[in-house]
Structure formats: C-alpha cells, structure tokens
Amino acid sequence: MSYTRGDGFYRDIVQSQTLLHQLKQAFPVYCNLGHTELFESENVLIRLHHWPSREYLQVRVFKPLPHEVIPEFLWALTQDASSWGGDYFLPEERRQRPSPEGVPF
C-alpha cells in the first residue's frame, strides 16, 4: 500500500490510554516505534504520537471506504480534529463539492 496520498484528520489527545486500548482491539497490525505507535488495517493507517509536551493522533484512509469500516470511536474523534486532509472524515455540511472529474485518490 502507498502512504503518500489519502484523506485523514489530525487531533491532539489528552488521555491516550483508553484510545490506545481501543486501537489495539480494532486494528490487526500494530507497531511501537518509541514515541509513535502505528496501527493498520486494509487502506487505513493510524499514528498515535507520544511526545513529552503533546500527544496527537493522525488517521489516514487511502480510498473511500464504507462508513462502518472505521470504528465509531474514531468517527467521534473527528468532531474536535485540528485539521483535515480531504473530505472523507469531514461532516457533510463542511464537505467540498467534487469537481466533474471526481476526487482523485
């Protein structure tokens, strides 16, 4: 899978222990790289960054997926996201209208 493109969101995390448990339960692939934990499923990559001054979450999807593929706890986290890349996780009222050619992935 290529990780150079895709839609996603970023947000700060205050208490990561509950989220960490949820991610480990929901995603089959896990890797700890010190300050960064990676979680993966088909066409989804999640990074949970633990820095001394800040913890934040980065979620990326690499093609449009059915809503139910993404766990509800991640959809809930989009409400307070600090930034988005693309429209996939945006609330419907904030989405841009696609061009006639469609949205490239």
N, C-alpha and C positions, 0 to 999 in steps of 0.2 A: 504494500500500500504506500502511496506517496503522501507525505505530510506537508507538502508545500502549499496546498490550497484547501479551502473549505470554510464553512461558516462556523461561528462559535461565539463564546462570550467569556469575559473575564470578570472576576469579582473578588474582593477581599473576604477573608474568612476569619471569624472571631474565635470560635471554638471548633477546632478541626477533628477532634476525636470521634464524635458521632458521625461526621461526614466520612471520615476515614473508614470506619466500620461499614457504613452503607456502601461505599465504593468497592470495598473488598468483597462484599456479598454480591454486588450486581455485575461486576466485570471480571471475566475469567482470567485475564492476563494482568499481572502485577509485577512491578519492578521498583525497588527502592534504590535511589541514586544519591543518598546522603540527604541533602536539603530538598530534593524533589522526588515525589512518588508518582509513578506512571501507572495508568490503568487503561486497558484497551479491550474493545470488542470489535466486531467487524464494522469498519467505517467510522469508528468513534475512538478518539484519543483524549485522555484526561490527564492533566498535570496538576498535582497539588504541591505547591511550593511552600516550604517552611523556612523563613528567614528570621533572624533574631528580632527584627523590628516589624515584621509583617508576614502574614500567611495569605496566600491567594490561590484561586482556582482558575484554571484555564480549561475550557471544554471545546473540542473541535469535532465537527462531523464533516465527512468528505463526500457526501452525496445526500440528496434528500431522502429521509427515512420516515417510515410511518411513526406517528407521534408516540405510540405505545412502545417503540424500541428504546426510547430514552426513559429512564426511571423517573417517576413523579418527583422524587426529592430533588433531581436536577432541574426539572421544569420550575419548581418552586424557587430555586436559587436565581433564576433569570430575572425575577422581579426587582432585585437590588443590584443587578450587574452594573459594573462601572463602564464597560464598553462591549460592543458587539462587532463581530466581523460577519457581514452578510445578514440575511433576513430570517434564517431558519428559526432562531430562538426568540426573535422579536415578537412582542404582542402584535396581533393582527392590525390594530389601528396604527402602529408605527412602521409597518412594512412599506417598502417602496414598491411601486408597480413595476413588474418586469418589462423590459423592452420587448418589442415584437419578436426579436430573435431569441428571447428567453434568457434565463440566467445561466451563465456558463459555470460548470463545476469542474 
